[in-house]
Amino acid sequence: MQRRDSVTPETSVEVLTFNMNKNPLALGDVMSSLKKNTDLIVICLQESTEYLNICNRRLSSFLEHYQCIYEAEHGSLPIGKLQIFVLKNRDVSEHFTFSHKSMRFSLDSFDYQLYRPWKGAIFLKCDSQNFRHPMLLIGTHFHAHDGQKYVLQREKDLKQILGFIKVHYPKCDWCLFGDLNFRSSENSNDEFLPYFNKYNIKEYFYFEGARGSNTYKIDMNHRNEFDKHRRPSRTDRICHNATSDIKIDQYAVVKRSGDADTPAGAGSDHYPVFEVFRIPHHATSPSAPFMVYHM
């Protein structure tokens, strides 16, 4: 929030990403445990089977001090949609402008095993006269499954997003989040690690635990245990371009209110992941430099 006692005013943002696993009831368990104390709350859902307006109403019922000011979706029912919502604290007077584009991931050649038209990304541009650069919020759902061709497709998914940013949003800082489906394999501890340096992507190191808690294929009846038939991997993630224009406060799994040891989201086989960050305000200047991503 814009704090009067702060030397540099700032906008605070909480990002929540959650794969609902087509279970609408799982979302209530998450929303009741959300912090709800930032200027903006950005919620990205994967595998949602709710209509956009119905899901909006349910989210708003948990956020009485917030107003939903933007929403968008990609995909179709009944498979499960990618949805994104932005809610603004009613006490915040700062004016934001929003616009969005969506993208379906393409394949090099048709493969029915890879063909997933509901996989893609939503690019939500958020701007304020107080920001040095517009903030691009990218909610996404990458291709899944183990095996080399799926690994290559996930890298292609990522490259499509970075290429889209380069063409359409070269003057934006960005935050990428969702079910990225990067996972551990027999040959690698973390499929995503090689992309950090290759594409200059930052995931902040103080995610709880040693490089982060696993978030993939939880035993739905025992939220602290993993499906023994799956290799535990951290697929649900939040990351950023390399910029000094944001300050990260927290990055972790949403835990149940009243039970700090148990992740929220009963009914889903994923953990809900959140990040809280701040965007310091800067004087508007036509000569201010922009960060441009180079492939």
NUDO-280128 format. One record per residue: x, y, z of N, C-alpha, C in turn; residue in one letter. Coordinates in steps of 0.05 Angstrom, whole numbers, plus 5000, padded with zeros to 4 digits. Layout:
BEGIN
XYZXYZXYZA
...
//
This chain:
BEGIN
501749765000500050005000501750255000M
500650474994502050724994502350825023Q
504650785035505050835063506151115067R
504851275083505751555087508351575102R
508951375118511451385133513751255119D
513351175094515451045078516951255062S
519651235060521151425044520351405015V
520051155005519151114978516450974977T
514351104968511750974966511950734948P
510150544951510350294936507650164933E
507349984914504949824910505649544918T
504049424936504549154944502648964929S
503748724922502248534905502548254917V
500348114919500547824926499547664902E
501247474893500547304871500047024883V
497746904875497146634883496746464858L
498046244856497646054834496745784846T
494645664833493545424845492245254823F
493145004820491944814802489644674818N
487144734811484844634826484244344821M
485544224801484943944795482043894790N
480644094778477844084771476044044795K
476944144818475444114843474844394854N
472444504849471744774858471944814889P
471444594904471444614933474244664944L
476344584928479044614938479744904941A
478545074925479245354925478445494951L
476245414963475345544987477345505010G
478545265011480445205032482945385029D
483545455004485845634999485145915005V
482846014996482146294999481746365029M
480846185045480446235073483146265088S
485346185075487946195087489746405075S
488846555055490446755042490946995060L
493247125057493947345075492147585073K
491447675048489547885044490348155057K
492848245053493648495064495348665045N
495148615019496648764999494748954984T
495949124968494349304951492849154930D
494248974916493048804895493448514902L
491448354896491648064897491147954869I
493047804859492847684832492547384836V
490447264826489846984830489846844803I
491446644799491546484775490746194781C
488746104767487745834771488145664746L
489045424750489245224728487245004734Q
486244884712484244674714481844754729E
480844994723478345094735476045014717S
473944904729471544824714469245014721T
469945244732467845444739467545644717E
465145744712464845974695466146214707Y
467246394691468846614701467246784721L
464746844715463247014733462646874759N
462146614758461546464783464046454800I
466346394788468846384803469446654815C
468946864800469447134810467847184836N
465247114835463547154859464546994883R
465446754878466446584900469046694912R
470746794895473246914904472647164921L
470847324910470147584924468847534951S
467447304954466247254980468247215002S
470747134994472847105014474547365017F
474047555000475647795000473848045001L
472448075023470448275026471648555025E
474148585032475348855031476748915004H
476248734985477348774958475148774937Y
475848894915474048904892475448794868Q
474148604854475348494829475248704807C
477548774797477648984777478448884749I
479248634747479848524721479848214722Y
478948094700478947804698479347714669E
480447474665480847374638481147074640A
480746934618481046644618481946544590E
483046294591483846164567483045874569H
482045754547481145474548478145454548G
477145214553474245174553473444944571S
470844944579469844724595469244484576L
469144234587469544164615472444084622P
474244124603477044034607478344174631I
477744424634479044584655480444824643G
479845054653480845304641483045424658K
484645594645486545774658485146034662L
485046134687483646374694485446554711Q
485046824708486547014724484647234733I
485047314758483347524770485147714784F
484447974783485948184798483948314817V
484648324842482948454862484448674876L
483148904880484349144891483249204918K
485049264937484249344964482549604962N
480249604975478349834973479550084985R
481550065002482750305014484950434997D
485650304975487750404958486650594937V
487750834935486751034916488351024889S
490550884889492150874864490550764841E
490850894817489450804794491150624777H
490050394769491450204752489950164726F
491350124705490150054679491049774671T
489149624659489749344652488949284623F
490349104611489648994585490848714584S
489848544567490948274566490848154538H
492647964533492647794509492947504519K
491847324504492247034511493546894487S
494846674494496346524474496046224479M
495446074458495545784459498245684450R
499345494465501945394457501745234431F
503745274413503745124388505744894389S
505444714370507144484367508744504341L
511144374341512744374317511344204295D
510043994304508543824286506343694302S
504143624289501843514304502643244317F
502043224343502442984358500042964377D
498342764374495942744390496642724420Y
498942614426499742594454500542864466Q
501443044449502143314458499943514454L
498043464437496043654430494243714454Y
494543954465493044044488492144334483R
490044384469489344664462488644834485P
488144724508487544884532490144974546W
492444864539494944964550495745224537K
496645414554497345664543498045864564G
497746124558498446334576496646574573A
496246724594494846974594496847194602I
497147394585499047614590497347854599F
497647924624496048144636497848374643L
497548594628499148824632497849014652K
499349074673498449254694500249504694C
498949744693500549984692499450184712D
501250354722500550574740502550804733S
501651044737503451264732505751274752Q
505451114773507651094794509750894787N
509250714767511250504760513350614741F
515750524745517850584725517250434699R
516550174701515850014678513049894684H
511449844664509049684668509749414679P
507949294695508449024705506748824688M
507948624677506648424661506348174678L
503848094683503147864700502347644681L
503847424681503447204662502546954676I
500046884674499046634685499146424663G
500046184670500545984649500145694660T
499745514641499545234646501145084624H
503444984631505244844611504344564607F
505344444585504844154580506043984602H
504843754607505543584629506943324619A
507143134637508142864633511142844632H
512142604638514942534637515742444609D
518342454604519342364578520542594562G
522442534545524042734532522342924514Q
520442814500518942984482517243184498K
516443114522514943304539516843514551Y
519243434558521243624567521843834546V
522143744521522743924499520344104494L
517844004497515544164492515244384514Q
515944314539515844514560517844744555R
520244674545522044884538520945054515E
519644924496518345074474516145254485K
514645154504512545324517513845574528D
516045534543517345764555518445954534L
519645854513520746024492518646174478K
516246054475514046204463513146434480Q
513146394506512446614524514546834522I
517046764523519146974522519147114495L
518646974474518447104448516047284446G
513847214458511447384459512047644474F
513447614496514147854512515948034495I
517847924481519748084465518248244444K
516248124432514748254410512648454421V
511148374441508748524449509248694474H
511148614492511548754517514448804524Y
515948924505518848954510519549144532P
517749324540518349524560517249454587K
516549204591515349124616517248964633C
517048994660518048794678515848574679D
516648324685514648114685514947914707W
512647794713512447584734510947354720C
512247124719511146884707510346684729L
507946574727507046394748504946204738F
504645984752502645774744503745504748G
502445304735503345034736505244994712D
507845044717509845034696510544744689L
509844554706510244264701513144184698N
515044364703517844274705518144094729F
519543884725519643684747522443544748R
522743394769525243244772525143004753S
527442924744527642684727529942514735S
530342294721532542114728535242244723E
535342434705537842564697538242844709N
536242944723536443214734534843244760S
535943404778534543454803532143644798N
532443814778530344014773530544094744D
528544024729528544074700528844374693E
527944544712527744834706530444974710F
532244864726534745004733536345094709L
536644934688538345034665537245284652P
534645334655533445574642534045834657Y
534845814683535346054698537446234684F
539746104678541846264666541446294636N
540346094623539946104594538146334586K
535946384601533946584595533846814615Y
535746814633536047034653533447064669N
532446844681530046834697530746804726I
529346944743529846934772527546804787K
528146614804526246504823527546544850E
526246684868527646784892528246554911Y
530746564921531946334935530646264961F
529146454973528146395000525346285000Y
524646134979522345964980522845775004F
520745725020521145575044522445305038E
524245215055525544965051528044985034G
529344765029531744765013531044774984A
531245014972530545064944527545024940R
525944994960523144984957521844714963G
519444724973517944484978516844374952S
516744104950515443984927512544054926N
511444074902508644154900507043984880T
508143754873506943604851505843334861Y
503343284854501943024859501942954889K
500543124903500143074932498042854935I
498242694956496142514963493742684972D
491542674957489342854963488042814990M
488342575001487242515028489142565051N
491642615044493742675064495442895053H
494943145060496043375047499143405052R
500243255071503043275076504643035064N
503242885047504542645035504342665005E
506242534991506242534962505142274952F
504042284928503242034914505741864910D
505641634921508041454921508741354893K
506841384874507341294847508441514829H
508941744841509941974825512642064837R
514342174820516842294829516242574839R
516742634865516142904875517743124860P
516343334851517543544836516143804842S
517544024839516344294844515444404818R
512944364811511844454786510344724788T
509344794811507745034815509645254824D
510045464807512245644813511545934805R
513146114816512946404810515746504805I
516246634783518846734777518647004762C
520947134758521047404747523347434727H
523147644711525547734696527547864715N
529947884706532048004723531748304724A
530648394746530148684750530548764779T
531349004782531649114810529249284818S
527149284801524849454806522749334823D
523149094834521348974853522848864877I
521348844899522548744924520748514934K
521948284937520548044945520448024976I
518047984987517747955016517447665024D
515947505009515447235017514747064993Q
515546804994514946614972514646344985Y
512246224985511845985000509245844991A
508645625004506145475001504045595020V
501645625011499445715028498745495048V
499045555074498345365095495645425106K
494345225116491645265128491745445152R
489845625153489645805177488945625200S
490345655222489945495246491445225245G
492845165223494344925221496844985203D
498845095216501145195200502844975188A
502244725195503844505184502544375159D
500144455153498644315131498044505108T
498844435084498144605061495144615056P
494144835048491344865041490844745013A
488244725006487544624980486544344979G
485144255000484043985001482343924977A
482843694964481443614940483043644915G
485343784917487143814894489743654900S
491043564879493543414882495943604878D
495443864880497544064879497444244905H
499644374910499744574931499144854919Y
497745024934497545304925500145454933P
501245614915503745754920503146054918V
504446204936504046494935506646644937F
506646884928508947064931507847344937E
509147484955508547764961510947934952V
510448134935512648314927511648594926F
513548784926512949074925514149194900R
512749384889513749544867514149824877I
516649904881517150184890516350384869P
515250614878514350814860516750984851H
516551074826518651234814517351474800H
518851694800517851934785517851864755A
515651944742515351894714517352074698T
518851944681520852094665520951974637S
520652144616520752044589523451924582P
525451994597528151894591528951644607S
527051554624527651324641528151084624A
530250924630530950694613528950464617P
528650304596526850074598528649814596F
527649604610528949354607527749194584M
529349114566528348964543529548684544V
527848474541528848204541530048134514Y
532448014514533747934489533847624489H
532847504469532847214467535747114462M
//
